Amino acid sequence: MKMSMTGQMRMDQRMKLAPRMIQSMEILQLPTLGLIEKIETELNSNPTLEVADDDESNAGEISQAAADEKVEQIIEAEQTERNLTADRDKRDEFKRFEEFADQSDDFRTEGSRRTGSDDEPDKKMEAMNNTADRGQSLHEYLSEQWRLVDTDEKIKKAGQLIIDYIDEKGYLRVRLQQLHNKDRHDFGVEDMEAALKIIQQLEPASVGARDIKECLLIQMAQSAEDMSFEMELVSKYLDKLLENKLPEIARKMNCSVERIGQAITRMRKFDTSPGLQVGARYNHPIKADVIVESDDAGGFKVYLADRSIPSLRINQYYASMSKDKNLDSKARDFLKNNIRSAQWLMDAIEQRKHTLLRVSREVVERQKDFFEKGTMFLRPLPMSEIADAVGVHIATVSRAAAGKYIQSPQGIMPLRDLFGGGMETDSGTNESFEAIRAKMQQIIDSEDKSKPLNDDEIKLKLEELGVKEIARRTVAKYRKIMNIPTTRFRKRF
């Protein structure tokens, strides 16, 4: 069999996204805080891009000498990078690279994006200084306490090993025998058990517990109050307590259900995740991208919360320099590429503003009842409906809503929550799933807790409120989404 290679020509059509289109989609999908971070990155990497400030007429102007020096640095930088690639072991090349980095930093400091005197404080440095410390982790906190414990050396080593395996909630999920067999140590299981008892006396209370029962019992034993009844309740009947079988527990303990209810109330002060008391817990900041306010005509006005987004422009001196044919070709190409990148960024930001504002206005127009009356009046709104009204693809609407928040008389909420499907009511109108869940919550809040409603009874109540043909399994699904427990666990004795 003879094998050979041949060439073929084929014509076909393929859709390829240009870099400009890709950047536009990425910018559209960014929330306000993400866009500000993107702009900061571009400002630091693109010398032709600057913040526009109409109040300062001299902003953006640089001297001829500084511009010529920058061009020389550009040429020198490219030559330095080629030399470093050819031979990275030469110390002289590293030295030249470091010198160029220092010169670039000096130029950025003197550039058009920073104005004012040398005594003006650095805003970025101020922000870093005002940033909260990350906080001490649980492992660090326990290790710090353990170093102060005065005990046998073997127990000290065993205790440090145990601390290494305590999770962020404060529990030891690994058996001591398993820990001892996992690594070869000069201490025994007895030393580990002694170390664990000491660790469980450290702060936070009940850290090192192996399950929720032990966690509660440790805290009860350390309490200044008499918790003997509660300790018996937890040690013998915790499983039935979690199943809300209070009458059965009352019979076995020969006491009233009210007495058990009082014990449950007293036990609510104990923490079942003690480790979470220590360590950094990061809350991601939320900033509204769209503002909705009532106007005097009884409607709503919609505008973007973009005052924190800086206005950008291209440095005019670099723009004119890029057109100078007497300039070195490499420097001119460098400037042209950066100007083109800056223009793409500015166009993408303007397109983002335009698209987001149009989408938001259409959404507010169709959800007027929600903004006036609340969640129960939220109507079904598919993204395709907004896409047709705005004249864009449905994927564009999805990107415009992704990660964005809207601030309105109903509070601040994700813009995407205003979209969704629904069901038809007896009156012939469509009601959103969110509105149906709001009605479910209202029904459950008003039920008799001594005789809570089951899913079939909730279904009937919803039908009385106009939600027809809703299945019991749909009620159960919504209840789970809303973190509403079943009938047994909602019952109060």
N, C-alpha and C positions, 0 to 999 in steps of 0.2 A: 504494500500500500504506500503510495507516494504522498508525502505531505509537503505542502507549499503554502506560502503566504501571498494573498492577493489584496488589492485595495478596492474599496467600493465607495460610491458616492450615493447619499440618500438625502432627500429633501423632506423635512417635516417641520411642524410648527410646535414650538415650546414656549411656555410663558416663563420668563425670567424676571425677577424683581431687581430693579436697578438699586445701587447703594442708596441713592436719594430716597427712593420709595421705602426701603427698609428702615432708614433712619426716621422717616416721617411716621411710620407705624410705631416704632419704639417710643418716640416722643409723645405720641397721642396716648399711649398706654400708661405713661408715667403719671403718678399723682403729683401734687404741687411740690411736696418735699423732695420727691425723687427728681423732679425737673430742676429744682434749685441746685441739687447736688450735681446733676449732669452739667449745668451751666458753669458751676465752679470748676469742674474738671476741665471743661473746654477752655475756660479763661486761663487756666494754669498751663495748658499745653499749646495753645494757639496764640502766638504773639500778635496776630493781626486783628484779634477779636478783643473788644473792650466794652465796658459798661458806659452807656450813654448818660450824660448828666447835662441837662439843658442849663442848669444854674451856673455852670462853670464854662465860660466861653473858650478857655484854653485847654480844656480836657481833650486828650487825644493827640496833642501836638508834641512832637519830640524834636530835638535839635538834629541838624545835619550830621554833626560829629557822632552823636549817639546812634543814628541810623546806619552810618557807614561802619561804625564799630560792630554793630549787630550783624551786618552782612559779612564782615570778615570773620566773626565768630561762627556764623553758619557754615562758611566754607571750611574753616578750620575744624569744626565739629565733624563734618562728613569725612574729611581726611583722617581724623583721629579714629573714627569708627572703623574705617577700612584697615588702618594699621593694627588696631586691636584684634580684628578678626583674623588677620594674617599671622600674628604672633602675640598671643595673650600673656606670654611669660616675660615679656620685656618690661622692666620696671619703668623705663622712661615713658612708655606709651600710657601706662596707668597714671603717671604723674601728669601728663598732658591732658588726659581725660578729666582728672580731678580739677586741674586749673580751669578747664573750660566750664565745668559745672559751677565753680565759684563765680566765674565771670557771668554766666547765665543768670545766676541768682542775683548778682549785683544789678544786671540790666533790668530784670523784672522789678526789682525794688525801685529803679529809677523810671520805670515805664509809665505809660499813660493811665494805667488802671488804678494807680495809687497816687493820690494827690494830697497836698497838705505838707506840713513841716515834718522834720524828722522826729519831733516830739509827740506826734500823733500816735495814740495807742493802736496796737495791732488787734483788730477785731477777732481774728481767728485765735490769736494767743489768749485773748480775754475769754473767749468761749471755752477753750481747753482748760483754762484755770478755773472756770466756773462749773465745769462738768463734775457731777457727783462721782465719788469713788465707787469702784465696782463692788465694794463690800467684801466681807470675809466669808469664805465658803464654809459649809458645815464641817467638812473635813479639816480645814485649817483651825476652826473654832474648837473642835474636839481634841485635835492634836495639841493645841496650845494648853488646854486644861490637863491633858494626860501627862504632859511633861512635868507638871507640878505635883502629880500623885506620887506619894512615897510608899513604895511597895517593893516586893521581891523583883529581881532583875528578869526572871523568866516571865512573871506576870506582866511586867512592863512590855516585853517583846510581844507577848500574846495579845495584849490590849491594843498595841499599835496595828497589829495585823487585822484585828477585828474592826478597828476604826476605818481601815482601808476598804472594807467591804460594806460599810453602812451606806445605804442609798440616800438620795436627796430628801426623802420624806422622813428619814430618821430610823428606818427599819433595817434589821439584819436579816436578809432573805436567805442566807446560806447557813446550813447546819454547821455546828462547830466541828463535828467529826469530819465533815467534808473539807473544811478549811485546813484541818490538821493533816489530812491525808494528801491534800493538794500539793503542799510544799513540805520539804523535810526541815524540821525545826528541832531545837534542843529543849523544847518544853512540851508538856503533855496536854491532853484534853482537860484535865483537872485545872491546870493553870489558865486555860482559856475560859473555863466556866467562872473561875474566880475573877478574872479580868472583866468578863461581861457584867457581872454583878456590880463592879465598881463603875464601869462605864454607864450603866443605867442610873447611877446616882448623879451623873454630870448634868450640865445644862445643855440643851433644853430638857425639861422633865420627860422621862420615859424614852429618851433616845436609846437605841440599841434593842428595842423590843422586837420580838420575832413575829408577832401577829397583833391584831387589834385588841384581842383579849388581854394579852400581857401588857400592852400599852396602857389600857384603861386601869388595870389593876395596879400598875406601878404608880400612876398618878394619884389613884385613890389612897394608896398606902402613904404617899408623901403629903397628902392633904391634912390640914390642921383640923378639919371637921371629922365627925364620926361617920365613916362611910362603910360600916360593917354590912348594912343591909344591901347597899349597892354592890359591894364586893361579892357577896353571895349571889346576887342576881346575875352579875356578869360571869362569874366563874362557873355557874351551873346551867344557866338558861340563856346564854348570849345568842345561840342559834334561833331559839324560839322568839327571843326579843327582837331580832332582826326581821323575823317574819310577822311581827306585830300580833302574836298570839298571847295577848295579855291575860284574857280570862283563864286560859290553861295554866299560865305561870302562876296566877293568883291562887288557883286551887292547889297547886303543888307546894307553894310557899305558905299556904294557909293565911293569906292576907287579902285585902281588898284591891280591886283594880285601881282605885284612886291612889293607894299607897305606891303602887308600881309607877303610876303616872308622875307622882311627885319625885320618885327616884330618877326617872328619865329626865325630868326637868333639871335636877341637880347635876346629872351627868353631862348635860349639854355644855357645861363650861370647860370640859376636858377637850384637849386637842388630839385628834386621831392622826395628825400628820405633823408631829413636833419638829421634824427637820426643816420644814418650810418656814419656821420662825427665823432661821438663820440663812444668810446668803442673799445674793443679789437676785431680785425679781424684776425683769425688765418689762416695762410697759411701753409698747410702741406708740409714738405720738400720732395723734390724729389731727389733721388740719382740713377744714372744709375747703373744697375746690369750687363749690357753687353756693351762692347765697340766694335764698328765696325770701322776699319780704312782701307784706301786704301793702298795697297802694291805696290812695284816696278814692279810687274809682271802684273799689270792691274786688279788685283782681289781685294779681301778684306780679311783682317785677323780679326778674331773674338777671343776675350778673355774676361774673367770675370773681373769686377771691384771689386775684393775682397781683395784689399790690406788692407782695414780697418777692415777686419774680422780677429780676433786674431787666431793664431795657438794654438791648445790645446794639452795637454798631461796629462797622469795620473802620479801623484806623485809616484816616484819609492819606496820611503821608506814606504808609506802606502801600496803599492802593495806587497812588501815583508812582511810587518807586517800582511797582511790579510792571508798569507800562514803559519804563525807561529802557530803551534798547541798548544803551551804553552799559547797563548793569550786567554783571557776570550772569551767564545763562543759568548756572546752578542756583544762584541766589534768587533769580527771577522766577524760576520754576518753583522753588520753595515757597516764595511769597504767593504765587498764583494758587498753588494747591491749598495753602492755608486760608486764603481769601475765599476760595470755592467752598471749603469745608465750613467756614464761618457763615457764608450766605445760606448754605443748606440748613444749618442749624436754626438760623433766624426764620427762614421760610417755614420750617417744620413747627417751630413754636407758634407762629402766627396761624398756621393751619390748625394746630391743636386748639388754640383759643376759639377760632371760628367754629370748628366742628363741635367742640364741647358745649359751647353756648347755644348753638342751634338744637342739639340733642336735648339739652336741659330744658329749654323753653318748650319744646314739643311735649316732653314728659310732664312738665308742670301744667301745661294746658289740658292734658288728658286726665290728670290726677287732681283736679281742683277740689273735688269733694274730700279727698284725703287730707289735703293741706288745710281745709276749713274745719273738718269735723273729726278726723282721726282715722285710726287703722281700720275700723270696721267699714269704712267707706272707700277702701282701696280697691280699685277695679282691676280686672285682668288686663295686662298690657304686654303683648309679645313684642320683642325687639324688631320683628319684621315690620310692624305697623309704624314704628318710629323711623325705620330705615326708608320706607316708602315715602313718608311725609317729608323727610329731610333730603331725600334724593341721593342716598349713599348705600353702600353694601351693608348687609346686616353685621358682617365682621367688623366694620368700622364703628358701628354703634356699640358692639360688644367691647371693643378696645377703649372707646371713649368712656364707657361706664366702669371699666375695670379699675379697682382700687380707688375710685373717686368717692368723696363724701359730700353730701348736700346738707346745708344748714337751713332750717325752715321753722315756721311756728310749731311744728311737731317735733322739734329737736334735731339733732345731727344724726344722720344715718347713711349707710352706703347707698349710693345712687342706684346700684344694681337691684336693691330691694324693691324699687318702684316698678320693676318689670316682673312678669310672671303670668301663669295661667290662672284658670278659675273654673267655676261651675255655674250652671244656669239655676236661677231661683224660680219660685212659683210665679213671681211677677213677670217673668220672661227676661229679666236682666241678668247679666253675668256678674258673679261675685268672685273676687280673688281668693286664692287659697289662704293668703295672709289674713284676710277679713274673716274667713271661716274659722281659722285658728283663734282669732280674737274673740269670736262668739263662743267657741269652746271654752276658752279661759274664763269668760264671764259666767258660763253655765256652771263650771266646776267651782268657781269662787263663791257662788251663791248656793251651793248644794248643802244639804244637812250632813255635817261631817260624821254624825253618829250612824247615818245610813247613806253613804256615798253612792253616787250613780255608777253603774257599770257602763261598758261601751255601748250596749244596745239602748240603754236609757238615754245616754248622751246623744245617740243617733236620732232618737225620737224628739228630743228637745231641739236639736238643730233643724229638724223638719218643721217643727212648730214655728221656728224663726224664719222659715222660707227656704232653707237649704234642702232641696229635694233630691231624692235618689242618691244619697250618700251612703256608702257601704260601711258596715261595722268595722271591717279591716282597715278602711281609710281612717276612721275615727281612732283606732288603735295606733296606726302609723303616726298620725298627727300628735297623739298624746305622748308617744315616745320621743318625737322630735322636740316637743315642748318640755321634756323632762318631767312630765306629770306621772306620778306613780300609779299603780293599779288600785282597784277598789279596796283591797285588803289593807294596803299601806296608807291609804288616805283616811281610813276609819279611825275615829277617836272614841275612846270608851269613857 
